């Protein structure tokens, strides 16, 4: 699944950025990049024994020059991404009886879950 996502985003990104006719294309990327990130609950700040959580994030990045004003250069940042998440509650008592349908919630949350998140982020940067 991860390999398919990487291939899809790479194909999309390269096609989007480079297969355009330069005369018709007003925004061409100044810089491009790839970002990979892994995160989990098992770290020195937030090591929580109540659940397990991990995520693998893949981002493609394109930086477009929007122009300058005085001493500032402005960029548009486009980042399509895919995240693969895994989550499981380990401590049944994390869900307390004062919550509505707490037994059903416990049964649901103690099952391992795999989730995928697909998104695109837009950002602006100003550099001096």
Secondary structure by P-SEA (a helix, b strand, c coil): caaaaaaaaaaaaaaaccccccccccccccccbbbbbbbcccccccccccbbbbbbbbbbbbbbbccccccbbbbbbbbbbbbbbbbbbcccccccccccaaaaaaaaaacbbbbbbbbccccccccc
